[in-house]
Amino acid sequence: MMNPENKISIVIPVFNAAYSIGKLVKQLISDIPEKYKLEIILINDYSSDSSHSECLKLYNENKDIVKYLSLARNFGEHNAVMAGLNKATGDYTVIMDDDFQNPIEEVIKLIDFASNSDFDVVYTYYDEKKHKLWRNFGSMLNNYMATILLKKPKKLYLSSFKCLNKFLVGEIIKYDLPYPYIDGLILRATANIGTIQVNHEKRLKGKSGYTLIKLLKLWSNMFTSFSVIPLRISIFVGLFFAITGFLFGIYSIIEHFMVPGLPAGFSLTITAIFTFAGIQLISLGMIGEYIGRIFISQNKHPQFTIKKEYL
């Protein structure tokens, strides 16, 4: 439960958000009630615009509130969030985007709800999302796959806008491998999850930094870093085709004796070769992805690299 000594950390990964980050941080500082001891952590994920100078300006103007981390290259949103979580000292930590799609009043609403409940994490959900159609479809597919692979509760929406308590942040940052998936880390650490409905707005300006490639990488992290179900699926798929091939073999023998002059099925043979070859390559590729990630992790590939930090 909230008391005057509790601190709220707000972790904001920043990517090409020079147009919005200054206004966002200033509104957070001015609008969030003084009863909350505020800490804002900005993580610049190697932006190509003037985000660095904007973040540095915010730090210099608000050194008692703002912390700023500048990453040495683009690591991706989840890695940037991990960098911020490692520096968060709050009793509750809000993770939010840099583009004003989460209005300040909804941030306050989330903090109020989370700090006055006993949940380890509070996820937000929306009546209507203002993302583009392909992004909404990607989020829907991501949630569906998380239900299967991570045993996510069916009605839980994995929003990037959420609030974690200090216990859960401590559990998440124990993960130091290069492929973090924040929601996977949350779901494997706790089942004490709350939800709250909030409003979702259109981007203030510009376009989302989430591309189809980044979304596919995120799914890959979910598949290969937090579940072995894809490997188990490949076993069952292989077993199914092996049984199918065996039955086709029996059928071919019976057909040969029942219809002696029947020519061999060239098209069926080619189809079978391509099908089985495709299944084998997919299975080998999946196994290779797991082995490759193990190799990269064993070689101490960094989860993130902080070039400069202003704390």
N, C-alpha and C positions, 0 to 999 in steps of 0.2 A: 504494500500500500504506500501511497505517496506521502512524504513528509518534507518539510522545508530543506532538509539537508541532502535530499536526493538530487542527482544530476542527470540531465537528459543530454545524450550525445546524438547528433544528427550527422550521418555519414552520407556524403553526396559524391558519387563518381562523376567527374567532369570530362566531357569530350566535345570539343568544338562548340562550347556554350558561352563564348564571350558576350553574346548578345543578351543572355538571360541571367548568368550566375550572380552578377553584382546586384541586380534588382531582387533576386530570390533571397540571397543572404541578408540583405538589408531589411526585407520584409519579415524574415524569420526573426531577426533580432528585435525589430520594433513591435511585432504583433504577438509573439509568444509571451504569455503572462510572466510577470517578474517572479512569481512563486516558483518557477522552474529555473534552476541553475543550468544555463545553456552552454553547450560545447558543440561547435560546428566543425566537422572535419571534411575538407575538400581534397579530393584526389584527382589530380590532372593526369589523365591516361594518354599522355603524349599527343595533345591536341595540335592541330595544324594552324589554328587561328590564334588570336591574342588571349586565349584563356589563361595562359600563365601569368601575364601581366595583370589581368583582372583579379585572379586569385591572390596574387602577391599584394595587390593594392588592398584587398579586403582584409588580408592578414595584418598588414601594417596599420590599418585603421581600427582593427578590433582584436588586438593581440591577446586580450583577456578572454576572448570567446572563440576566435577562429584559429584552427590549425590547418596547415597546408602541406600536402605531399605532392611532389612532382616526380612522376615515374620516368625511367630512362628510356622506355619505349612503350608502344601500345600493347598492353597485356590482355585487354578485354574487361568488360564490366565486372564480372564476378571476381576476377583477380584484384581489380582496383578496390572493390568493396572489402575484400580480405585485408588489403593494406590498411584501409580505414578502421576496420574492426580491431586490428592489432594495436591501434593507437587510441581507441575509444576507452574512456574511463568512467562513462556514465553508468548509473544504475539501470537505465533503460536506453536503448539505442534504436533510433529510427533510421531506416534505410530508404532513401527517396531519390527520384530522378532530378536532373538539373534543368528541366524544360518547362516548369510551371504546370505540368499536367496534373500534379497533385497540389491543389490550392492550399494556401496557408491555413485557412480555417479547418481544413480536413486534417492537416498535420496536428493541430491543437486537439481536435476531436480524437485522433488516434492516440496521442499521448495521454489524454485524460482517461480514456478507456483502459489502456494498457497498464497505467500506473495505479489504477484503482481496481485491478483484478489480479488474480493469482496465476494467470497464464504465462508460460515461458515465452511464447511468441503470439502476436496478434497479427493476422493477415487481413488485408483489406480486400473488398470485392466491390464491383461496380454494377449499377443498374444498366448503364450504357457506357461502353468504352469508345473513346474518340480516336482510336488508332485507325490506320488504313486497313482495308479488308484483308489483305494478305497477312498482316501482322496479327489481326484478331484470329484468323484461321490458324496461324502458327502457334499462338498462345493456347488455343483450344486443343490442338494436337499435342502440344507439350504437356498439358494437364492430363490428357487421356493416357499418354505414355507413362507419365509419372505415377498414375494410379496402378498401372500394370507392373512397372519396374521397381518402384520405390514403395509400393503399398500405401500410397497416399489416400486418405479418406476421399471418397468419391465426390462429396459436395464441397471440398476445399479447393479454392482457387489460389494458385501459386502466384500471387502478385509480387512485383518487385518493391512495392510500397508496404512496409511492415515495421513492426516494433518488437525488439527482442529484449529480454531482461539480462542482467549481468551474468547470471549462471550460464545461460545459453551461449552468449558471446564467448565466454571462457571455454566452453566445449568446442565451439566451431573453430577457434583459432589454434586448437591443438593440431588441426590438419595443416600440414606444411608441404604437401605435394603440389605439382604444377597444374593440376586440373581441378580446381574447386568448382563445385556447383552448390551454391548457397542453400537452395531448398533441399537438396539431397543431404547436406550436412545437418540441416535443421531436423529433417524427418528421421534421420538415424539417431539423433540425440534425444528427442523428446516426442511425446504424444500429447502433451498438455498444450493444446493449440486453441486459440480463440479467433473469432472473425468479427469484422465490423464493416458495414456498408458505408462507402464514401462516394463523393462525386469525382468524376474524371473529366478533365478539360482538354481542349485541343492544344497542340504545341503553340507556344508563344510565337515562334518563328522557326524557319528552317525545316529540315527533315530529320527523321530519326537516324541515329547512328547504327541502329540494328539493321543489318543487311541479311539477305537470305543465307549467305556464307556464314555469318556470325551465328545465326540461328541454328544452322546445321552443326557447327562446332559445339554449341551449347547442348544439343541433343546427343552428340557424340560423347560429351563429358558425362551426361546422365547415363547413357547406355553402358559405357566401358569403365567408368570410375566408381559407380555405385550399385552395379547389378551384374550378375552372371547369367541372367535370364536369356540374353541373346545367344550365348553359347549353348544353353539348354535347348533353345528353340532350334538351333542348327542341328542338334543331335536328333530331335524328333522329325525335322524335315528330312534329314538324311535317311532315317529309319523308314519314313513313309515312302520315299522314292526307291529305297532298296527293296521293300516289300512289293511295291508296284512293278519294279523291274523283274522280280522273281515270278510274279503272277503273269506278266507278259511273256516271259520265257516259257512257262507251262502252256500258255495259250498258243504260242507259236509252234510248239511241238505237237500239240493236239491238232492244230490246223494243218500242219505238214502231213500228218498221217490221214486226216479226213479228206483233204483236197490235195492229192499228190502233185498235180501239175501247176499249182499256184506259185507265181514268181515271188521272190523275196521282196518285202516292202521297203524300197529305198527311202521314201519320204519318212516312214516311221523310224527307220534307223538313224537318219540324219537328225530328226526331231529329238530322239532319245539321247543322242550324243551331245547335242547342244544343251539340252535340259540338264543332264547330269554334269556336264562340264561347268555350266553356269552355277549350279548349286555348289559344286566343289570349290570354285573360285570365290564365291561369296563366303563360304565357311572358312576358307583359308585366309581371306582378307580380314574377317572378323577376328580370327585367332591372332593374325599378325598385328591388328590394332591393339589388342590386349598386350601382346608381348612388347610392341613398340613403346607403349606407355610405361610398362615396367622398366624397360631399358632407359628411357628418358628420365624417369623418376630416380632410378639408381644412380644416374649420372648427375644428380643434384641440380637438375634444371630449375631455375628459380621460379617461385610462384609470382613474385613481383620484384622489381629492383627500384628502390627509391634513390633518385639522383640527388634531390635536395629536399630537405624537410624543414619546415618552419613551425615550431611547436611552442 
